[in-house]
Amino acid sequence: GVITSNILSPQIDMQTQIKDLKIETLSLPTSQGQVKLNLDRFQFVGQIFGRQLQLDLNVPFSNKDKFSIKAQARDFNPLVLLPLISLPLPPNDTYATVSGDVDLSADTLRLQKLTGSIQVDNVLLQRSSQFLKLKKPSTLIFNKGLQKMTPLELVGSEQNLRVMLKNGSSSDLMIDGRIFLRPLQFLVPFSDNLSGIAEISCLLDLSADRLSLNGEGLIDSASFSMKGFKYPINDI
């Protein structure tokens, strides 16, 4: 890499490559790209985990520049990023993949300021025979906030999850569905086993600075056991 200019205005421009990366027991393909860093912005352009994710990211530190992200995901496994938020990798029989494109920009990094689009081509979450899969591609259009979207519907194995804009609103997302809990066990890291069915119907408000979620949910025929405890909790 090269560091130029004086100490009061540093400029870092370097090529990076990460090889032989292993997270817990999972070996990952090579990641590489170019990193630029100065007092005004951070920029990364490159490929993550082979060609699973191609990314062009610009994060401003001042009002001299604006936030932008262009990304292309092809069979990208988002579960490999769980350790970054202090969650362990899921069991070996759990698999996820995402494909799509992102092209967003904003003067400030706020949801209400975003302009551009997100195209979701494929989503799959599977554990053993239980799975949720995107029924058809979905497009989200932003113009200083989410303006419209094609309903995003996941279906499979006697379960479904639907996300769509409320009629006449560009700030309220309706989320409803019936899903099995077992594929989501990775979200409860202290659990040894999790099963059952969750039914949800809620409204996510995107207009406020802080996201607001209101609605109702039901958990049926659930069984839960914690690591280190002999007896499970059944029929929740």
Salt bridges, closest charged atoms under 4 A:
ASP65 OD2 - ARG41 NH1 3.97
ASP93 OD1 - ARG127 NE 3.10
ASP93 OD2 - ARG182 NH2 3.69
ASP101 OD2 - ARG74 NH2 3.31
GLU153 OE1 - ARG162 NH1 3.18
GLU199 OE2 - ARG178 NE 3.88
ASP209 OD1 - ARG110 NH2 2.60
